[in-house]
Amino acid sequence: MFGSDFISGVFGTILDVVYEDATIEVWGRSPTRDVDTGSHPLVKLLEFGAKIQFDSVTEEIKLEVGYSSNEVLVRMLQKGAVVPPNADSRVVTSRGTYLVRSPIVEDTFRIYWELRCRLNRV
């Protein structure tokens, strides 16, 4: 039987063609305190290219407290990812910048992560 790494690699290669290009920005807390606020501000730690696919949120998500109509599901291929996304990550595409929300779900065969994202309206 094939291992999940083999399956992930094969499907990652096949899906690479139908997924669109994006940039993943991984953000985290600065180890240094801000002089004015005393807090550890969010800073961009890393940026790398990725392949993603947009999908609509489920009806279950729409019923959750805090749901916003500008939320989408983003499937991000694990193949080529430098690090897994976190809840402070951002997905930058030609459609705009999306803020990743929790939880981040990994599929069984480790082909992609499913990210619940909200369009950043800055």
Residue, then its C-alpha position, 0 to 999 in steps of 0.5 A: m500500500f502507498g504511504s501518505d507521503f507518496i499520495s500527497g506528492v502525486f496529488g500535489t503534482i496533479l493539482d498544481v495545474v488547477y490551483e492558482d498562484a498565491t503568496i503566503e505571508v506568515w505573521g507572528r509576534s515580534p520578540t521585541r516590545d513596542v516602545d509606545t504600547g509595551s506590546h509585542p506587535l505583529v510582524k511578517l516573519l516569512e513569505f513564500g509562494a503557494k498554490i491555492q483554490f477558493d471555495s465557498v464556506t459551508e452552511e455550518i460555518k455560516l451559522e457560527v457566531g462571528y461569521s462574515s459574508n466576506e469569508v471563503l475557504v481556501r485550500m492550500l497545497q502542502k507541496g512546496a510550502v515552507v511552513p504550515p500556515n497559522a492563524d496570523s497568516r495572510v493569503v495574497t492573491s490577485r483577488g486581494t489579501y485574505l486573513v487566515r482564521s482558525p481552525i486550520v484543517e489538514d486533509t487525511f492524505r496531507i495534500y492540502w490545508e483548508l483555511r477559513c479566510r476573511l477578505n482584508r478590507v483595509 
